[in-house]
Amino acid sequence: MAGAKAQKRVLLLCGDYMEDYEAMVPFQALLAFGVSVDAVCPGKKAGEVCRTAVHQSSGHQTYSESRGHNFALNATFDEIESTKYDGLVIPGGRAPEYLAMDASVIDLVRDFSNSRKPIASICHGQLVLAAAGSVEGRKCTAYPPVKPVLIAAGAHWIEPETMAACVVDGNIITAATYEGHPEFIRHIVKALGGTITGADRRILFLCGDYMEDYEVTVPFQSLQALECHVDAVCPKKKAGDACPTAIHDFEGDQTYSEKPGHNFVLTAKFEGLEASKYDALVIPGGRAPEYLALDDSVIALVKDFMETKKPVASICHGQQILAAANVLKGRKCTAYPAVKLNVVLSGATWLEPDPIDRCFTDGNLVTGAAWPGHPEFISQFMTLLGVRVSF
Protein backbone atom coordinates (compact mmCIF):
# COMPACT_ATOMS: atom_id res chain seq x y z
CA MET A 1 0.00 0.00 0.00
CA ALA A 2 1.45 3.34 -1.04
CA GLY A 3 2.00 5.97 1.67
CA ALA A 4 0.03 9.19 1.79
CA LYS A 5 1.34 12.09 -0.26
CA ALA A 6 3.37 14.65 1.68
CA GLN A 7 1.51 17.91 2.26
CA LYS A 8 2.53 20.72 -0.08
CA ARG A 9 4.50 23.47 1.63
CA VAL A 10 4.73 27.10 0.54
CA LEU A 11 6.79 30.00 1.88
CA LEU A 12 5.25 33.50 2.08
CA LEU A 13 7.91 36.24 2.03
CA CYS A 14 6.63 39.09 4.19
CA GLY A 15 7.80 42.56 5.17
CA ASP A 16 6.47 45.64 6.92
CA TYR A 17 3.88 47.51 4.84
CA MET A 18 3.29 44.73 2.38
CA GLU A 19 -0.18 45.15 0.89
CA ASP A 20 -2.82 43.84 3.30
CA TYR A 21 -4.82 41.72 0.83
CA GLU A 22 -1.73 40.52 -1.02
CA ALA A 23 -0.44 38.83 2.11
CA MET A 24 -3.57 37.50 3.77
CA VAL A 25 -5.71 36.33 0.84
CA PRO A 26 -3.19 33.86 -0.65
CA PHE A 27 -2.04 32.89 2.86
CA GLN A 28 -5.49 31.90 4.11
CA ALA A 29 -6.75 30.58 0.77
CA LEU A 30 -3.86 28.13 0.42
CA LEU A 31 -4.28 27.02 4.04
CA ALA A 32 -7.98 26.40 3.36
CA PHE A 33 -7.05 24.32 0.32
CA GLY A 34 -4.82 22.05 2.42
CA VAL A 35 -1.42 23.64 1.72
CA SER A 36 0.97 24.32 4.60
CA VAL A 37 2.08 27.97 4.50
CA ASP A 38 4.93 29.50 6.49
CA ALA A 39 4.97 33.31 6.67
CA VAL A 40 8.40 34.78 7.39
CA CYS A 41 10.12 38.17 7.47
CA PRO A 42 13.85 38.94 7.69
CA GLY A 43 14.83 40.04 11.18
CA LYS A 44 11.62 38.68 12.74
CA LYS A 45 10.57 35.41 14.28
CA ALA A 46 7.38 33.37 14.64
CA GLY A 47 4.72 35.21 16.65
CA GLU A 48 5.90 38.67 15.69
CA VAL A 49 3.89 40.84 13.32
CA CYS A 50 4.34 42.78 10.11
CA ARG A 51 2.25 45.88 9.72
CA THR A 52 0.39 46.00 6.43
CA ALA A 53 -0.80 48.74 4.08
CA VAL A 54 -4.13 49.24 2.32
CA HIS A 55 -3.40 50.33 -1.24
CA GLN A 56 -6.22 51.31 -3.58
CA SER A 57 -7.19 53.74 -6.30
CA SER A 58 -8.85 56.78 -4.75
CA GLY A 59 -9.07 59.18 -7.67
CA HIS A 60 -5.52 60.50 -7.47
CA GLN A 61 -2.59 60.00 -9.84
CA THR A 62 -1.34 57.09 -7.78
CA TYR A 63 -2.82 54.78 -5.16
CA SER A 64 -3.61 55.89 -1.63
CA GLU A 65 -2.20 54.19 1.44
CA SER A 66 -3.66 53.67 4.89
CA ARG A 67 -2.88 51.31 7.74
CA GLY A 68 -3.98 47.69 7.39
CA HIS A 69 -4.23 44.74 9.75
CA ASN A 70 -1.27 43.44 11.72
CA PHE A 71 -0.14 40.21 10.05
CA ALA A 72 1.20 37.56 12.46
CA LEU A 73 4.18 35.53 11.24
CA ASN A 74 4.16 31.79 11.94
CA ALA A 75 7.80 30.91 11.24
CA THR A 76 11.27 32.39 11.80
CA PHE A 77 13.16 33.60 8.73
CA ASP A 78 16.61 32.58 9.99
CA GLU A 79 15.46 29.00 10.58
CA ILE A 80 13.91 28.21 7.19
CA GLU A 81 15.41 25.93 4.55
CA SER A 82 14.26 26.51 0.97
CA THR A 83 14.66 22.82 0.16
CA LYS A 84 11.72 22.02 2.44
CA TYR A 85 9.25 24.12 0.42
CA ASP A 86 7.45 23.46 -2.84
CA GLY A 87 6.89 27.09 -3.77
CA LEU A 88 7.39 30.76 -2.87
CA VAL A 89 4.83 33.60 -2.75
CA ILE A 90 5.87 37.27 -2.70
CA PRO A 91 3.20 39.86 -1.80
CA GLY A 92 3.37 43.44 -3.08
CA GLY A 93 2.95 46.73 -1.30
CA ARG A 94 5.94 48.73 -0.07
CA ALA A 95 7.81 45.87 1.60
CA PRO A 96 9.49 44.68 -1.63
CA GLU A 97 11.35 48.00 -1.93
CA TYR A 98 13.47 47.18 1.10
CA LEU A 99 13.36 43.39 0.82
CA ALA A 100 14.99 43.73 -2.61
CA MET A 101 18.03 45.24 -0.84
CA ASP A 102 18.41 42.31 1.59
CA ALA A 103 21.13 39.80 0.59
CA SER A 104 19.47 36.97 2.54
CA VAL A 105 16.21 37.54 0.66
CA ILE A 106 17.99 37.57 -2.69
CA ASP A 107 19.79 34.32 -1.85
CA LEU A 108 16.48 32.73 -0.88
CA VAL A 109 14.74 33.79 -4.10
CA ARG A 110 17.67 32.55 -6.18
CA ASP A 111 17.46 29.15 -4.46
CA PHE A 112 13.82 28.81 -5.54
CA SER A 113 14.58 30.16 -9.00
CA ASN A 114 17.54 27.84 -9.60
CA SER A 115 15.54 24.80 -8.45
CA ARG A 116 12.71 25.77 -10.85
CA LYS A 117 10.17 25.66 -8.04
CA PRO A 118 7.03 27.80 -8.50
CA ILE A 119 7.48 31.47 -7.59
CA ALA A 120 4.33 33.59 -7.48
CA SER A 121 4.83 37.33 -7.15
CA ILE A 122 2.27 40.13 -7.27
CA CYS A 123 2.21 43.92 -7.74
CA HIS A 124 5.51 45.39 -6.42
CA GLY A 125 6.78 41.95 -5.40
CA GLN A 126 8.45 41.71 -8.80
CA LEU A 127 11.07 44.19 -7.55
CA VAL A 128 12.47 41.29 -5.52
CA LEU A 129 12.49 39.01 -8.56
CA ALA A 130 14.33 41.69 -10.56
CA ALA A 131 16.93 42.13 -7.83
CA ALA A 132 17.50 38.36 -7.74
CA GLY A 133 17.99 38.16 -11.50
CA SER A 134 15.05 35.79 -11.78
CA VAL A 135 13.15 37.54 -14.59
CA GLU A 136 15.80 37.75 -17.30
CA GLY A 137 14.28 36.53 -20.54
CA ARG A 138 10.99 35.75 -18.82
CA LYS A 139 7.51 37.07 -19.58
CA CYS A 140 6.00 38.87 -16.63
CA THR A 141 3.63 41.60 -15.57
CA ALA A 142 3.35 43.73 -12.43
CA TYR A 143 1.82 46.94 -11.16
CA PRO A 144 2.65 49.31 -14.06
CA PRO A 145 5.22 51.54 -12.24
CA VAL A 146 7.40 48.43 -11.79
CA LYS A 147 7.75 48.17 -15.59
CA PRO A 148 11.05 50.12 -15.94
CA VAL A 149 12.81 47.96 -13.35
CA LEU A 150 11.62 44.72 -14.95
CA ILE A 151 12.70 45.82 -18.41
CA ALA A 152 16.11 46.85 -17.05
CA ALA A 153 16.36 43.39 -15.44
CA GLY A 154 15.89 41.77 -18.85
CA ALA A 155 12.26 40.72 -18.51
CA HIS A 156 9.83 40.55 -21.40
CA TRP A 157 7.23 43.03 -20.11
CA ILE A 158 3.56 42.13 -20.59
CA GLU A 159 1.38 45.20 -20.23
CA PRO A 160 -1.56 44.43 -17.89
CA GLU A 161 -4.77 45.12 -19.82
CA THR A 162 -6.56 45.28 -16.47
CA MET A 163 -5.35 45.31 -12.89
CA ALA A 164 -6.53 41.68 -12.67
CA ALA A 165 -3.94 40.52 -15.23
CA CYS A 166 -1.79 37.44 -14.58
CA VAL A 167 1.09 35.97 -16.60
CA VAL A 168 2.68 32.53 -16.32
CA ASP A 169 6.08 31.75 -17.82
CA GLY A 170 7.43 28.41 -16.70
CA ASN A 171 7.78 28.44 -12.92
CA ILE A 172 7.24 32.22 -12.66
CA ILE A 173 3.69 33.44 -11.94
CA THR A 174 3.16 37.20 -11.87
CA ALA A 175 0.11 39.40 -11.35
CA ALA A 176 -0.58 43.12 -11.48
CA THR A 177 -2.60 43.66 -8.28
CA TYR A 178 -4.84 41.91 -5.76
CA GLU A 179 -7.72 42.26 -8.22
CA GLY A 180 -6.16 39.28 -9.98
CA HIS A 181 -6.01 37.07 -6.87
CA PRO A 182 -8.53 34.47 -8.11
CA GLU A 183 -6.46 33.63 -11.20
CA PHE A 184 -3.16 34.16 -9.35
CA ILE A 185 -4.07 31.70 -6.58
CA ARG A 186 -5.51 29.23 -9.09
CA HIS A 187 -2.19 29.26 -10.96
CA ILE A 188 -0.33 28.62 -7.67
CA VAL A 189 -2.56 25.61 -6.95
CA LYS A 190 -1.97 24.27 -10.46
CA ALA A 191 1.81 24.83 -10.23
CA LEU A 192 1.82 22.81 -6.99
CA GLY A 193 0.12 19.94 -8.81
CA GLY A 194 -3.37 20.65 -7.48
CA THR A 195 -6.67 19.76 -9.14
CA ILE A 196 -9.99 21.51 -8.41
CA THR A 197 -13.23 19.50 -8.61
CA GLY A 198 -16.89 20.35 -7.97
CA ALA A 199 -16.40 24.00 -8.86
CA ASP A 200 -19.69 24.59 -10.66
CA ARG A 201 -21.27 26.38 -7.68
CA ARG A 202 -23.05 29.73 -7.56
CA ILE A 203 -22.52 31.55 -4.28
CA LEU A 204 -24.05 34.77 -2.95
CA PHE A 205 -22.31 37.15 -0.53
CA LEU A 206 -24.54 39.38 1.62
CA CYS A 207 -22.62 42.64 1.96
CA GLY A 208 -23.07 45.96 3.72
CA ASP A 209 -21.19 49.13 4.54
CA TYR A 210 -18.39 48.57 7.06
CA MET A 211 -18.41 44.80 6.88
CA GLU A 212 -15.00 43.49 7.97
CA ASP A 213 -12.43 43.85 5.18
CA TYR A 214 -10.89 40.36 5.39
CA GLU A 215 -14.22 38.66 6.11
CA VAL A 216 -15.61 39.55 2.73
CA THR A 217 -12.54 39.49 0.48
CA VAL A 218 -10.70 36.39 1.71
CA PRO A 219 -13.62 33.96 1.24
CA PHE A 220 -14.87 35.84 -1.86
CA GLN A 221 -11.57 35.59 -3.74
CA SER A 222 -10.81 32.10 -2.38
CA LEU A 223 -14.08 30.78 -3.82
CA GLN A 224 -13.43 32.59 -7.09
CA ALA A 225 -10.01 30.92 -7.19
CA LEU A 226 -11.87 27.60 -7.00
CA GLU A 227 -13.74 28.61 -10.20
CA CYS A 228 -17.05 29.13 -8.41
CA HIS A 229 -19.36 31.90 -9.65
CA VAL A 230 -19.52 34.38 -6.78
CA ASP A 231 -21.82 37.42 -6.55
CA ALA A 232 -21.72 40.16 -3.93
CA VAL A 233 -24.85 42.20 -3.23
CA CYS A 234 -25.94 44.91 -0.82
CA PRO A 235 -29.45 46.32 -0.25
CA LYS A 236 -30.06 49.59 -2.13
CA LYS A 237 -26.89 49.16 -4.21
CA LYS A 238 -26.18 47.74 -7.65
CA ALA A 239 -23.35 46.05 -9.54
CA GLY A 240 -20.34 48.35 -9.73
CA ASP A 241 -21.21 50.22 -6.54
CA ALA A 242 -18.85 49.83 -3.60
CA CYS A 243 -19.17 49.11 0.10
CA PRO A 244 -16.56 50.69 2.38
CA THR A 245 -15.07 48.08 4.70
CA ALA A 246 -13.66 48.14 8.23
CA ILE A 247 -10.38 46.67 9.45
CA HIS A 248 -10.96 45.05 12.82
CA ASP A 249 -7.83 44.03 14.67
CA PHE A 250 -6.67 42.92 18.08
CA GLU A 251 -4.14 45.44 19.39
CA GLY A 252 -4.16 45.11 23.16
CA ASP A 253 -7.36 46.97 23.93
CA GLN A 254 -10.41 45.49 25.64
CA THR A 255 -12.14 45.19 22.29
CA TYR A 256 -11.04 45.24 18.66
CA SER A 257 -9.78 48.40 17.01
CA GLU A 258 -11.25 49.72 13.77
CA LYS A 259 -9.54 51.35 10.79
CA PRO A 260 -10.87 52.07 7.28
CA GLY A 261 -10.34 49.19 4.84
CA HIS A 262 -10.53 48.73 1.10
CA ASN A 263 -13.63 49.63 -0.86
CA PHE A 264 -15.29 46.39 -1.95
CA VAL A 265 -16.96 46.46 -5.38
CA LEU A 266 -20.31 44.69 -5.70
CA THR A 267 -21.02 42.40 -8.65
CA ALA A 268 -24.84 42.25 -8.74
CA LYS A 269 -27.98 44.13 -7.70
CA PHE A 270 -29.74 43.12 -4.49
CA GLU A 271 -33.24 44.16 -5.47
CA GLY A 272 -34.85 41.53 -7.68
CA LEU A 273 -32.25 38.82 -7.17
CA GLU A 274 -33.50 35.23 -7.17
CA ALA A 275 -32.16 33.11 -4.33
CA SER A 276 -33.11 30.00 -6.28
CA LYS A 277 -30.28 30.74 -8.72
CA TYR A 278 -27.65 30.35 -5.99
CA ASP A 279 -26.36 27.22 -4.30
CA ALA A 280 -25.10 28.85 -1.10
CA LEU A 281 -24.88 32.04 0.99
CA VAL A 282 -21.98 33.72 2.82
CA ILE A 283 -22.49 36.41 5.48
CA PRO A 284 -19.37 38.42 6.43
CA GLY A 285 -19.03 40.07 9.82
CA GLY A 286 -17.94 43.55 10.84
CA ARG A 287 -20.46 46.30 11.57
CA ALA A 288 -22.72 45.78 8.58
CA PRO A 289 -24.78 42.98 10.19
CA GLU A 290 -26.06 45.39 12.86
CA TYR A 291 -28.11 47.31 10.32
CA LEU A 292 -28.67 44.52 7.80
CA ALA A 293 -30.44 42.57 10.57
CA LEU A 294 -33.11 45.30 10.56
CA ASP A 295 -33.87 44.91 6.84
CA ASP A 296 -36.92 42.74 6.11
CA SER A 297 -35.68 41.87 2.62
CA VAL A 298 -32.40 40.59 4.09
CA ILE A 299 -34.25 38.51 6.66
CA ALA A 300 -36.45 37.00 3.95
CA LEU A 301 -33.39 36.10 1.86
CA VAL A 302 -31.61 34.41 4.77
CA LYS A 303 -34.75 32.46 5.70
CA ASP A 304 -35.01 31.24 2.11
CA PHE A 305 -31.49 29.78 2.15
CA MET A 306 -31.90 28.21 5.59
CA GLU A 307 -35.35 26.74 4.93
CA THR A 308 -34.17 25.15 1.67
CA LYS A 309 -31.16 23.77 3.56
CA LYS A 310 -28.63 25.26 1.19
CA PRO A 311 -25.11 25.77 2.62
CA VAL A 312 -24.84 28.98 4.65
CA ALA A 313 -21.55 30.27 6.08
CA SER A 314 -21.60 33.14 8.58
CA ILE A 315 -18.71 34.62 10.51
CA CYS A 316 -18.12 36.96 13.44
CA HIS A 317 -21.02 39.47 13.73
CA GLY A 318 -22.79 37.90 10.75
CA GLN A 319 -24.68 35.71 13.20
CA GLN A 320 -26.61 38.81 14.31
CA ILE A 321 -28.49 38.45 11.02
CA LEU A 322 -29.11 34.73 11.57
CA ALA A 323 -30.43 35.48 15.07
CA ALA A 324 -32.74 38.22 13.76
CA ALA A 325 -34.03 35.84 11.07
CA ASN A 326 -34.99 33.35 13.81
CA VAL A 327 -33.22 30.48 12.04
CA LEU A 328 -30.88 29.42 14.86
CA LYS A 329 -33.35 27.71 17.19
CA GLY A 330 -32.06 24.22 17.96
CA ARG A 331 -28.82 24.81 16.04
CA LYS A 332 -25.27 24.66 17.32
CA CYS A 333 -23.09 27.62 16.39
CA THR A 334 -20.37 30.02 17.39
CA ALA A 335 -19.75 33.70 16.66
CA TYR A 336 -17.58 36.56 17.84
CA PRO A 337 -17.89 36.25 21.66
CA ALA A 338 -19.69 39.61 21.97
CA VAL A 339 -22.49 38.15 19.80
CA LYS A 340 -23.06 35.24 22.20
CA LEU A 341 -26.11 37.02 23.68
CA ASN A 342 -27.82 37.21 20.27
CA VAL A 343 -27.06 33.55 19.58
CA VAL A 344 -28.26 32.23 22.95
CA LEU A 345 -31.43 34.35 23.03
CA SER A 346 -32.30 33.07 19.55
CA GLY A 347 -32.48 29.52 20.93
CA ALA A 348 -29.16 28.17 19.66
CA THR A 349 -26.63 26.10 21.56
CA TRP A 350 -23.51 28.23 22.00
CA LEU A 351 -20.19 26.71 20.97
CA GLU A 352 -17.24 28.48 22.57
CA PRO A 353 -14.66 29.61 19.99
CA ASP A 354 -11.58 28.58 21.93
CA PRO A 355 -9.21 29.35 20.31
CA ILE A 356 -10.70 32.20 18.28
CA ASP A 357 -10.04 30.43 14.96
CA ARG A 358 -12.41 27.55 15.80
CA CYS A 359 -15.23 27.00 13.32
CA PHE A 360 -18.15 24.60 13.44
CA THR A 361 -20.53 22.90 11.01
CA ASP A 362 -24.07 21.96 12.04
CA GLY A 363 -26.06 20.56 9.13
CA ASN A 364 -26.06 23.15 6.36
CA LEU A 365 -24.61 25.88 8.59
CA VAL A 366 -20.93 26.82 9.03
CA THR A 367 -20.12 29.44 11.67
CA GLY A 368 -16.86 31.08 12.66
CA ALA A 369 -15.84 33.61 15.29
CA ALA A 370 -13.42 35.93 13.48
CA TRP A 371 -11.16 36.27 10.44
CA PRO A 372 -8.24 34.28 11.93
CA GLY A 373 -10.52 31.25 11.42
CA HIS A 374 -10.86 31.70 7.66
CA PRO A 375 -8.87 28.60 6.66
CA GLU A 376 -11.15 26.34 8.69
CA PHE A 377 -14.24 28.40 7.79
CA ILE A 378 -13.58 28.14 4.04
CA SER A 379 -12.53 24.49 4.24
CA GLN A 380 -15.72 23.47 6.07
CA PHE A 381 -17.81 25.48 3.61
CA MET A 382 -16.04 23.75 0.70
CA THR A 383 -17.03 20.40 2.19
CA LEU A 384 -20.71 21.42 2.22
CA LEU A 385 -20.40 22.70 -1.35
CA GLY A 386 -18.69 19.54 -2.56
CA VAL A 387 -15.70 21.53 -3.84
CA ARG A 388 -12.32 19.89 -3.42
CA VAL A 389 -8.65 20.62 -4.06
CA SER A 390 -6.52 17.49 -4.51
CA PHE A 391 -2.73 17.26 -4.74
N, C-alpha and C positions, 0 to 999 in steps of 0.2 A: 504493500500500500504506500503510495507516494505521500510525502509529508506536505503539510500545508504551506502555501506560498508565504514568503516573508512579506511583512507589511511594507509598503512603499514609504520611503522617508524623504522629506523635502526640507531644505533649509531656507528660511526667510531672512534676508539681510536687511536689518533695520537701522535707523539712525534718528536722532532728534529732528523733529519737524518734517518727517516723511509725511506724505499725504494720508490723511485719516482713513479714507475708504481703501486706498491702494495697499494698505497694510492689512486691515482687518477683514475685508471681504474675501480675498484669496485665502487668508489664514483660516478663517472659520469655515469657509466652503470646503476646502480640502480636508479639514478635520471631519466635517460632516460626511464626506464621501469615503471615509475610512483610511485616509492618508495621515501618517504621523508627520507633524510639522514642528520644527524647532525654530523659534524666533530669537535671533541673536543680534548684538550690537557691540562693535569694538569698544573696549574700555568699560563694559558693563557685564553684569552677571545675572543669572536666573533670579527672578523676583523683582529686579529693578525695572524701571519704566522708561520708555521713550515718549516724550511729548509729541503730539501730532499736529498737523495743520490742515485746516479746511480750505481747499482751493476751489474756486468756482468763478465762472464768468458773471460779472455783476454790472455790465454795461460800460466798463472802462476799457482802456487800450490793452490791458493785461488782466490776469485773474486777480481776485481779491484773496486775502488770507486772514483767517481768524483762528483762534485756538481750538483744537480738536480734543478728542478723548486722550487719556493717558493709556498707552499701550504697554501691557506687562510682558516682559520677556520671559521665556520658559527654559532657556539654556544659556550657558556661558560661552562667549565668543572664544576665549583662549583655550577652551577645552574641546572644541569641535574638531572632527577629522572629516575632511571632504569625502574620503573614500567610503564613509558610512551612509552617504546620502545619494539618492537617485536623481535629484534635481535641485535647482536653485531658483528662487524668486526674488526679484529686486523691485521694491515699491519705488514710486516717484516722490514728488514733493521737493523740499529743499535739502533733505539729508544727502542725496547723491552728490551734491556739490562738494561737501567735505569728505564724504566716504571715498570719492574718486582720488583724493590726495593721500589716502592711507595705504601704506605698502602692504600691510597684512590683508587688507581687503582685496587689493589687486592680485596678490598671490593666490588668495582663495578663488577668485573668479577665474584666474588662469588655470587652476587645477581642474575646475569644472569644464572649462572650455577645451583644454587639452584632452580630457577624457571623453569628450563628445557627449557628455550628459546634458539633458535639457536645461536650458537657462531661459527663464521667462522674465522679461524686464518691461516696465511700463513707464510712460511719461518722461520724467527726467532721469529715471533709473539708467537709461542708456548712456549717460555720462560716465557711469562706472564701467560699462562695457567698452566704451571708447578708450578710457584710460588703461584698460587691461589689454588693449589690442585685440579684442575678441570680435570686432565687427569688420575687419579688413576683408573686402571682397564679398561681404554678405549683404543681402537685402534686409533692410530694416526701416521701421518707422519710429516715431516718437512724438512728443509734444513739439509743435513746429519750431519754437526757438532753439531746440537742441540740434536742428538740422546742420548748422555750420560746423559744429564739433564732429558730428558723425561723418560728414563729407571729408573733413580734414583727417579723420581716422581711417579713411579708405573704404567707408561703407557705400553701398549702392542705396541711396536715399529713395524711399517710397513715400511720396506726398500723401498724407492722410486725407481722403476725400471727406470724411467726417471725423469727429473726435472719438468715434467708436471703432476706428480702423485698427486692424491687427494684421501682422505679417509673419509668416513662418518661413524660415530658410534653414533647412537642416535641423540642428538642435537649438537654434536661436528663435525664440518667440518674442516679438515686440508688439507693443500696443501704444496708442497715442495718449489716452487718458482712461480714467475709471469708467467712462461711458461704455468702453469696450470690454468690461469685465466678463460678461457672459461668454463671448467668443474666446477671450484670453484664457479664462479658467478651463473652458472646454478643451482648448489646445493643450494645456498643461496635463489634463487628465489623459488625453490621447497619447501625448509624448511619454507618459509614465506607463503606457500599455493598458489603460483603462477602457472599458466598454460600458456605454450607457444603455439601459433597456427600460421599457415601460414609460417612455418619455411623452407619450401622446396625451398629456393631461392639460386641462384648462383650469387655471387657478385665479381666484379673485382676491385682491388685497383691499381691505377696508381702511382707507386713509383719512387723515384729518390734520388740521394745522397743529403744529408742535407735537406731532407724534415723535417718538425717539428715533434719532437719525439712523443708528445701526439697526434698530428693530424693524425698520421697513426695508432698508437697502440690502442688508446681508442676506436675508431669506429671499428677497425679490430677485437679486442677481444670481444667487445660488441656484434657484429653480430655473431661471432662464438659461444658466449654464448647462442644465440637464435637459435642455431643449423642450421644456414645457412652455406653453403659451400662458403668459402671466399678464393680467390687467390690474391696474391700480386706479381706484375711483374714490371720489370724495363728494359728499352731498353738496349741491349747489355749485359744483365745478365741473369742467369738461376736459376732454383730452387736450393736452398741451398746457393746461393751467398747472401751477405749482403749489405745493404745500410747503411752507417753511417747517423745518424740523428743529428738534431740541437735542442737545448733547447732554445726556445725564451721566454723571460720573461719580465715583466714590473717592473723595479727596480728604477724608479725615473729619468731616463734619458729621452732625447727628443724622443728617439725611443727605441725599444726593445733591450735587451741585447742578446748575443748568447753564449752558452756553448756547448761542445760536449755532445751528448745524447747516448742512447743505439744503438747498431748495430741491425738493423731490418733484419731478415732473410726472403728472398723471397721464395714463394712456387711454382712458375711456371715460365716458360720461356716466355719472351715477343715475340720474333720472332716466327711467325707461329701460334700464338694464334688466336682462332676464336671467335670474339665478339658475334656471334650468340648463343654461348653456355652459355652466361651470361645474367642474368636478369637485372643487374644494374651496375653502375660504381661509384666509390668514388675517388675523387682527393684531397689528403692532401695538406696542404700549406707548409710553410717554404721557403727555397731557391731553392729547386728542380724545381718548376714550371718555373723559369726564363730560365733555359736551356732546359727543356722538351718542352716548347712552341716553340722552334726552330726546333724540330724534326718532319719531315713530317709524319712519321709513327704514332707518338702520335696524331698529328692533325687528321689524317684519322680515328684513333680509336675513338676519341672523337666525331667527326662528325657522325660516324656510330651510336653511342648510342643516340645522340641527334636527328638525323633524324628519327630513329625508335621509338622515344618517350619513350625509356626505362628510368626508374628513374636514375638520375644523381645527386650526392651530392658533392659539391665542397666548400672548406673552405679556408679562409684567402687569401694567394697568389695563391691558386689553380685556381682562376678566371682569372689569366694571361693566362692560357692555353685555357680556354673557349673563352676569347677575341681573342686570336691568331687564334682559329679555326673558328672565325666569326659565332658563333652560338648564340650570345647574342642579336642580333638585334631584337628590339621589346619586349624583355624580361625584367622583373623586377628582380633585384638581388642586393645583398650586397656583401661586401668583406672587407678585412682589409682596413682601410681608405686610406692608401698609394696606393692602387690599384684602387682607384676611377677613376683615369685618364684612365686606360686601359678599365674599364667597360663603362664609358661614351663615349669614342671615338669609342667603338665597337657598339654603337647604342642602348645600354640598358638604361632602366630607373633606376637611382641609388636610392637605399633604404638605408637611413642612419642607421647604426648599433648603435643605442642609446637606451639602453646601449650596450656595446661591445658584450654581449652574445645574442643579437637579431639574429634570423635566419628567413628566409622567404622561402616559397614555391610558385613557379609560374609554374603551369602545372606539367611537369615531373622533374623540376629542384628545388633542395634545395640548398640554399647558406647560409653560415655563415661567420662571420668576424674573429673569432679567437677561440682558444681552450676553453676559458671559456664558450662558447656557445654549447659545445658538447651535453649536455643533450637534449636541444631543437633540435639541428642538427640531432641527432640520432633518436629522437622521430618522427620528421617530415619525415625522410627518411623511418622509419618503416611504417608509414602510407601509403606512396607511394608503399612500398613493399607488404603491406597487412599482415605484421607480427605484432602480438599482444601479450602482456603479460596481463593476467587477474588474479585478486586476489579475 
